[in-house]
Amino acid sequence: MKKTLQALILASTAMATTAFAANMSQTKMEDIVHSMATKAEGNKGYVRFEYQGVTMLLISDVTHNRMRIIAPVATFADLNESHKEAMLESNFHRSLDARYAISDGIVYSAYIPPLH
């Protein structure tokens, strides 16, 4: 879990400092991911990539001015109650563009800032 969070933080920070200072576009963002990733594949608006050994998704939507970087963190069943409570509290109190989510029994970390 720690490795995934570290990779997500590094990837999102690198993208933010590299690109969001200037005018960001879907193409620029995808170019950054392709340049940083060890593997990357996908179409415009959806790129599956690997960064520091962690598989992530970059999903962008120009119409709604949103982007997401999503990475699996852990299996939900493997988390204890204090981890679950900490994630919910973080979603509410401590995070602006970062969130935790659950899908198909997997906990994901999602970074969801505006595209522009």
C-alpha positions in Angstrom: 0.0 0.0 0.0 2.8 2.4 0.9 4.6 1.8 -2.4 1.4 2.6 -4.4 0.7 5.8 -2.5 4.3 6.9 -2.9 4.2 6.3 -6.6 0.8 8.1 -7.0 2.1 11.1 -5.0 5.3 11.2 -7.1 3.4 10.9 -10.4 0.8 13.5 -9.5 3.4 15.9 -8.1 5.5 15.6 -11.1 2.6 16.3 -13.4 1.4 19.2 -11.3 4.8 20.9 -11.1 5.7 20.1 -14.8 2.4 20.9 -16.4 -0.3 22.7 -14.3 1.8 25.8 -14.0 1.3 26.3 -17.7 -1.9 25.8 -19.7 -2.7 22.1 -19.4 -4.4 20.1 -22.1 -5.3 16.5 -22.4 -2.6 16.0 -25.0 0.1 17.6 -22.8 -0.9 15.6 -19.8 -0.9 12.3 -21.8 2.6 13.2 -23.2 3.9 13.7 -19.6 2.6 10.3 -18.6 4.1 8.6 -21.7 7.5 10.3 -20.9 7.5 9.2 -17.2 6.0 5.8 -17.5 7.9 2.5 -18.0 4.8 1.2 -20.0 1.9 3.2 -21.3 -1.0 2.3 -23.6 -4.5 3.6 -24.5 -6.5 6.1 -26.4 -7.1 9.8 -25.9 -8.7 10.3 -22.6 -7.7 6.9 -21.2 -4.1 5.8 -20.6 -3.1 2.7 -18.6 0.5 3.1 -17.5 3.1 1.8 -15.1 5.1 4.1 -12.9 7.7 2.8 -10.4 6.2 -0.7 -10.6 2.6 0.4 -9.9 -0.1 0.2 -12.6 -2.2 3.3 -12.8 -4.9 4.8 -15.0 -5.0 8.3 -16.3 -8.6 9.3 -17.3 -9.4 12.7 -18.6 -12.6 14.4 -19.7 -12.2 17.7 -21.5 -15.9 18.4 -21.6 -16.1 18.3 -17.8 -12.7 19.8 -17.2 -11.5 16.8 -15.0 -8.7 14.3 -14.9 -8.1 11.3 -12.7 -5.0 9.3 -11.8 -6.2 6.1 -10.2 -4.0 3.4 -8.6 -4.9 0.2 -6.7 -3.9 0.4 -3.0 -5.0 -2.7 -1.3 -7.6 -5.4 -1.1 -10.5 -4.1 1.0 -10.9 -7.3 3.0 -7.2 -7.0 4.1 -7.7 -3.6 5.7 -8.4 -3.4 9.4 -11.1 -1.0 10.8 -8.6 1.7 11.7 -7.4 1.8 8.0 -11.0 2.0 6.8 -11.8 4.8 9.2 -8.6 6.7 8.3 -9.5 6.6 4.6 -13.0 7.9 5.2 -11.8 10.7 7.5 -9.1 11.6 4.9 -11.8 11.8 2.2 -13.7 14.3 4.3 -11.2 16.3 6.3 -7.7 16.2 4.8 -7.9 15.9 1.0 -8.9 18.4 -1.7 -8.2 16.5 -4.9 -7.2 13.1 -3.6 -9.7 10.4 -2.6 -10.0 6.8 -1.7 -12.6 4.6 -3.4 -13.6 0.9 -3.5 -14.5 -1.1 -6.6 -14.7 -4.9 -6.9 -13.1 -5.4 -3.5 -10.1 -3.3 -4.3 -9.3 0.1 -2.6 -8.1 2.7 -5.1 -6.4 6.0 -4.5 -7.6 8.7 -6.9 -6.2 12.1 -7.6 -8.9 14.1 -9.2 -8.0 17.8 -10.0 -9.4 20.1 -12.6 -7.9 19.6 -16.0 -7.2 23.3 -16.6 
